[in-house]
Amino acid sequence: MSDIVQAPLHSNHREREILEELRLAGGASRIQFLAERLAVSEETIRRNIRSLEANGLVTKVHGGVHIKDSIIEQPLHFRMNENAEAKRMIAARVAAMIQNGDTLFLDIGSTTAFIAVALQKHQNLFIVTNAVSVAHALATRNGNRVFFAGGELRGHDGGAFGMEATNFLRRFNVRHAVLSVGAVNAVSGFMLHDLEEAEYSREAARRAENRIIVADSAKFGRSAPIVIDDPAIYDMMVTDDVPPADIRAMLDRNEIDLVVASQRRMEQR
């Protein structure tokens, strides 16, 4: 699909700052404002915007820039109310796969926040997370050990990202990595809206034996600007409804098991 854009995996720090400022400003800003906020010249901002525009992340207008609609994501507390019943179903199914004493990574996301709640009766879990919602749900409970990634917590979702958080993650190897996504597409696979989230998810997947994608059916057929990784590295997708035929074909092509939470069986590839 022509509207699916894969952002460069190693976009520079300034570009990430610009995207974050645009998000905080509601999606659009003047060049002068961005230069003042980031304490750099307007030419520096323009140069980085040209790179972001070339990768399909922003659109430049006279005197300003606006973020592509596809990469604007609602704050976590809004997303918790979207398709909540579907996310509860997914959470219950994932929780049934986790055994007492398991080691797992849970990322930042509304679905993984539901999964953390569904795991509250489990015991002696070893959890690595960068999500304050996950840590709050599972820490100091039933003998669990919770390891929280360092760094500044983002205002819109309570997630920790950046080099410090990624380096922390590299100290662990876990049985399950449970990873949320912003879009599931038949052409590109699994996508996110944020550069740092994508980099963190890639690292988490490398540190796990079993890589589980969780996505409610509202994500099917959507597009987001960042392809996380080759979909073939993932082992399973848990969702609430049977995907369309083209997405099922993508899963089959990449040997990804499909688990439909509304059913009592696993749909094998």
C-alpha positions as CSV (number, residue, x, y, z in Angstrom):
1,M,0.0,0.0,0.0
2,S,1.4,3.4,-1.0
3,D,0.4,5.1,2.3
4,I,2.5,2.9,4.5
5,V,5.8,4.6,5.2
6,Q,8.6,2.9,7.1
7,A,10.6,5.5,9.1
8,P,14.3,5.2,9.2
9,L,15.4,2.9,12.1
10,H,18.0,5.4,13.2
11,S,16.3,8.8,13.0
12,N,18.4,11.4,14.8
13,H,17.6,12.8,18.2
14,R,16.6,16.2,16.9
15,E,13.9,14.7,14.6
16,R,12.5,12.8,17.5
17,E,12.3,16.0,19.5
18,I,10.5,17.8,16.7
19,L,8.0,15.0,16.5
20,E,7.4,15.1,20.2
21,E,7.0,18.9,20.2
22,L,4.5,18.6,17.3
23,R,2.5,16.0,19.2
24,L,2.5,18.2,22.3
25,A,1.3,21.2,20.2
26,G,-1.6,19.2,18.9
27,G,0.0,18.2,15.6
28,A,1.1,21.5,14.1
29,S,3.5,24.3,14.8
30,R,5.4,27.2,13.3
31,I,9.1,26.8,12.5
32,Q,10.0,29.7,14.7
33,F,8.2,28.1,17.7
34,L,10.0,24.8,17.3
35,A,13.4,26.6,17.0
36,E,12.7,28.5,20.3
37,R,11.5,25.4,22.1
38,L,14.6,23.3,21.1
39,A,17.0,26.2,21.3
40,V,18.4,25.7,17.8
41,S,18.3,27.8,14.6
42,E,15.3,27.8,12.3
43,E,17.6,26.4,9.5
44,T,18.4,23.4,11.7
45,I,14.6,22.9,12.2
46,R,14.0,23.2,8.4
47,R,16.8,20.7,7.6
48,N,15.4,18.1,10.0
49,I,11.8,18.7,8.7
50,R,13.0,18.1,5.2
51,S,14.2,14.7,6.4
52,L,11.0,13.9,8.3
53,E,8.9,15.0,5.3
54,A,11.0,12.7,2.9
55,N,10.1,9.8,5.2
56,G,6.4,10.7,5.2
57,L,6.1,11.7,8.8
58,V,5.3,15.4,8.5
59,T,4.0,17.9,5.9
60,K,5.7,21.3,5.5
61,V,3.5,24.3,5.0
62,H,4.3,28.0,4.7
63,G,6.1,29.0,7.9
64,G,5.2,25.8,9.7
65,V,4.8,22.1,9.7
66,H,2.1,19.6,10.7
67,I,2.4,16.0,11.7
68,K,0.8,13.3,9.5
69,D,-2.6,12.3,10.9
70,S,-1.6,8.6,10.9
71,I,1.1,9.1,13.6
72,I,-1.0,11.0,16.1
73,E,-2.0,8.7,18.9
74,Q,-4.4,9.5,21.7
75,P,-3.1,9.5,25.3
76,L,-3.2,6.2,27.2
77,H,-6.2,7.1,29.4
78,F,-8.3,7.8,26.2
79,R,-7.2,4.5,24.6
80,M,-8.1,2.5,27.7
81,N,-11.8,3.3,26.9
82,E,-11.5,2.3,23.2
83,N,-12.7,-1.3,22.5
84,A,-12.3,-2.0,26.2
85,E,-14.3,-5.3,26.1
86,A,-12.1,-6.6,23.2
87,K,-9.0,-5.7,25.2
88,R,-10.3,-7.5,28.3
89,M,-10.9,-10.6,26.2
90,I,-7.4,-10.4,24.8
91,A,-6.0,-9.9,28.3
92,A,-7.8,-12.9,29.7
93,R,-6.5,-15.1,26.9
94,V,-2.9,-13.9,27.3
95,A,-3.1,-14.3,31.1
96,A,-4.2,-17.9,30.6
97,M,-0.9,-18.5,28.7
98,I,1.3,-17.2,31.5
99,Q,2.2,-19.5,34.3
100,N,3.1,-18.7,37.9
101,G,6.8,-17.9,38.0
102,D,7.1,-16.9,34.4
103,T,9.4,-14.2,33.2
104,L,7.9,-11.7,30.8
105,F,8.2,-8.2,29.2
106,L,5.1,-6.0,29.0
107,D,5.4,-2.8,27.0
108,I,3.4,0.4,27.2
109,G,-0.1,0.3,25.7
110,S,-3.7,0.1,26.6
111,T,-4.0,-3.6,25.8
112,T,-0.9,-4.5,27.9
113,A,-2.4,-2.4,30.7
114,F,-5.4,-4.7,30.6
115,I,-3.1,-7.7,30.6
116,A,-1.3,-6.5,33.7
117,V,-4.7,-6.3,35.5
118,A,-5.6,-9.8,34.3
119,L,-2.3,-11.1,35.7
120,Q,-3.0,-9.8,39.2
121,K,-3.9,-13.3,40.6
122,H,-0.7,-14.8,39.2
123,Q,2.2,-15.4,41.6
124,N,6.0,-15.0,41.6
125,L,6.1,-13.4,38.2
126,F,9.3,-11.8,37.0
127,I,8.2,-8.7,35.0
128,V,10.3,-6.3,33.0
129,T,8.4,-3.2,31.9
130,N,8.7,0.4,30.8
131,A,5.1,1.2,31.6
132,V,4.1,2.7,34.9
133,S,0.6,1.3,34.5
134,V,2.0,-2.2,34.4
135,A,4.4,-1.7,37.3
136,H,1.5,-0.2,39.4
137,A,-0.7,-3.2,38.7
138,L,1.8,-5.9,39.5
139,A,4.4,-4.6,41.9
140,T,4.3,-5.6,45.6
141,R,1.8,-8.4,44.8
142,N,1.9,-12.2,45.2
143,G,5.7,-12.4,45.3
144,N,6.2,-10.7,42.0
145,R,9.4,-9.1,41.1
146,V,9.0,-6.0,38.9
147,F,11.9,-4.4,37.1
148,F,11.2,-0.9,35.7
149,A,13.2,0.8,33.0
150,G,14.8,4.0,33.9
151,G,14.4,7.4,32.3
152,E,11.9,10.2,32.1
153,L,8.2,9.1,32.1
154,R,6.3,10.5,29.1
155,G,3.4,12.7,30.1
156,H,0.8,11.2,27.7
157,D,1.3,7.5,28.6
158,G,3.7,7.1,31.6
159,G,6.2,5.2,29.5
160,A,10.0,5.3,29.9
161,F,12.0,5.4,26.7
162,G,15.4,6.5,25.3
163,M,18.9,5.0,25.6
164,E,18.8,4.6,29.3
165,A,15.6,2.5,29.2
166,T,16.9,0.4,26.2
167,N,20.2,-0.3,27.9
168,F,18.3,-1.4,31.0
169,L,16.3,-3.8,28.9
170,R,19.4,-5.4,27.5
171,R,20.3,-6.8,31.0
172,F,17.4,-9.3,30.8
173,N,16.3,-12.4,28.9
174,V,12.6,-13.4,29.4
175,R,10.3,-16.2,28.3
176,H,7.5,-14.0,26.9
177,A,7.6,-10.5,25.3
178,V,4.1,-9.2,25.1
179,L,4.1,-6.3,22.6
180,S,1.2,-4.0,21.6
181,V,0.9,-2.4,18.2
182,G,-0.9,0.6,16.6
183,A,-1.8,-1.1,13.3
184,V,-1.8,-4.5,11.7
185,N,-1.5,-4.5,7.9
186,A,-1.4,-7.2,5.3
187,V,1.5,-5.7,3.5
188,S,3.8,-4.4,6.2
189,G,2.8,-6.4,9.2
190,F,2.9,-4.7,12.6
191,M,3.3,-1.0,13.0
192,L,3.6,1.7,15.7
193,H,3.2,5.5,15.8
194,D,6.4,6.3,17.7
195,L,10.0,5.9,16.8
196,E,11.3,5.2,20.3
197,E,8.5,2.7,21.0
198,A,9.5,0.8,17.9
199,E,13.1,0.7,18.8
200,Y,12.3,-0.5,22.3
201,S,9.9,-3.2,21.0
202,R,12.6,-4.5,18.7
203,E,15.0,-4.8,21.6
204,A,12.4,-6.5,23.8
205,A,11.7,-9.0,21.0
206,R,15.4,-9.9,20.8
207,R,15.4,-10.6,24.5
208,A,12.5,-13.1,24.6
209,E,11.9,-16.8,23.7
210,N,8.3,-16.2,22.7
211,R,7.2,-13.0,21.0
212,I,3.5,-12.2,21.3
213,I,1.8,-9.4,19.4
214,V,-1.5,-8.2,21.0
215,A,-3.9,-6.1,19.0
216,D,-7.7,-5.7,19.0
217,S,-9.5,-6.1,15.7
218,A,-10.0,-2.3,15.3
219,K,-6.2,-2.3,14.4
220,F,-6.8,-4.5,11.3
221,G,-6.1,-2.8,8.0
222,R,-4.9,0.4,9.6
223,S,-1.6,2.1,8.8
224,A,1.0,3.7,11.1
225,P,4.2,5.3,10.0
226,I,6.7,2.9,11.6
227,V,7.1,-0.8,10.7
228,I,8.4,-2.3,13.9
229,D,10.4,-5.2,12.3
230,D,10.2,-8.1,9.9
231,P,6.9,-9.8,11.0
232,A,8.6,-13.2,10.7
233,I,10.4,-12.7,14.0
234,Y,7.1,-12.8,16.0
235,D,5.6,-16.1,17.1
236,M,2.0,-15.3,17.8
237,M,-0.8,-12.7,17.5
238,V,-3.6,-12.6,20.0
239,T,-6.7,-10.7,19.0
240,D,-10.4,-10.6,19.7
241,D,-11.8,-11.5,16.2
242,V,-10.8,-13.4,13.1
243,P,-8.8,-11.1,10.8
244,P,-9.6,-10.5,7.2
245,A,-8.2,-13.0,4.7
246,D,-5.3,-10.8,3.6
247,I,-4.0,-10.3,7.2
248,R,-4.4,-14.1,7.8
249,A,-2.4,-14.7,4.7
250,M,0.3,-12.3,6.1
251,L,0.4,-14.3,9.3
252,D,0.5,-17.6,7.5
253,R,3.3,-16.3,5.2
254,N,5.4,-15.4,8.3
255,E,4.5,-18.5,10.3
256,I,2.8,-16.5,13.0
257,D,0.2,-18.4,15.1
258,L,-3.2,-16.8,15.5
259,V,-5.1,-16.9,18.7
260,V,-8.6,-15.5,18.7
261,A,-9.7,-14.6,22.2
262,S,-13.4,-15.0,21.5
263,Q,-12.8,-18.6,20.5
264,R,-11.7,-21.5,22.7
265,R,-9.0,-22.8,20.4
266,M,-5.9,-21.6,18.8
267,E,-6.0,-21.1,15.1
268,Q,-2.8,-22.7,13.9
269,R,-1.0,-21.3,10.8
